[in-house]
Amino acid sequence: AFSNLCDYKRIYGDCLVPQPYKLDPQLGIWVNTQRTHYKTYMGCQKSSMTLQWIDKLNSIGFSWLSPTDNDRKSGTIEDSFE
């Protein structure tokens, strides 16, 4: 799924995959799952998320905040602490 996300970014210029995403429904679900695991991890709860995986997703500009309606905010780790 990570390579699919990289492909999505090359095409659209961001990692704000909608859910549902008609061209690749599993990608939208996977992106949402990454955000859920991240929130769990940041809340100091048991999660499969790791700092290494966070770094890998950040390296491609992953958006930790999901887009809502027409408000497309790009969230990074730093934004989460503001």
C-alpha positions in Angstrom: 0.0 0.0 0.0 2.9 2.4 0.6 4.0 2.2 -3.0 0.4 2.9 -4.0 0.4 6.0 -1.8 3.7 7.1 -3.4 2.0 6.7 -6.8 -1.0 8.7 -5.6 1.3 11.5 -4.4 3.1 11.6 -7.8 -0.2 12.0 -9.6 -2.0 14.4 -7.2 0.9 16.1 -5.3 -0.3 15.2 -1.8 -1.2 12.2 0.4 -4.8 13.3 1.0 -6.4 10.1 -0.3 -10.1 10.3 0.0 -12.1 7.6 1.6 -13.6 6.1 -0.4 -11.2 6.4 -3.2 -12.9 4.8 -6.3 -9.7 4.0 -8.2 -8.1 2.1 -5.3 -10.6 1.6 -2.4 -8.1 -0.3 -0.3 -5.7 2.7 -0.4 -8.2 5.0 1.2 -8.9 2.4 3.9 -5.1 1.9 4.4 -4.4 5.6 4.7 -7.2 6.0 7.3 -5.8 3.0 9.2 -2.4 4.7 9.4 -4.0 7.8 10.8 -5.9 5.7 13.4 -2.7 3.8 14.4 -0.8 7.1 14.7 -3.4 8.7 17.0 -3.3 5.5 19.2 0.5 5.6 19.3 0.5 9.3 20.1 -2.0 8.7 22.9 0.6 6.3 24.5 -1.6 3.3 23.8 -0.6 0.0 22.3 -0.3 0.4 18.6 1.5 -1.3 15.6 2.8 2.2 14.7 6.5 2.8 15.1 8.7 5.9 14.9 10.4 4.3 11.9 7.1 4.0 10.1 6.1 7.6 11.1 9.4 8.8 9.6 8.8 6.8 6.4 5.4 8.3 6.0 6.6 11.8 6.8 9.4 11.4 4.2 6.7 11.5 1.5 4.7 14.2 3.1 2.0 12.0 4.7 -1.0 14.0 6.1 -1.8 12.9 9.6 -5.0 14.9 9.6 -7.7 13.7 7.3 -9.3 16.1 4.8 -12.8 17.2 5.8 -15.3 18.4 3.3 -13.4 20.9 1.2 -11.0 21.9 3.9 -7.8 20.1 2.9 -5.3 20.6 5.7 -1.9 18.9 5.5 -1.0 17.6 8.9 2.5 16.8 10.0 3.7 15.6 13.4 4.7 19.2 14.2 1.2 20.4 13.4 -0.2 17.9 15.9 1.6 19.5 18.8 0.5 23.1 18.0 
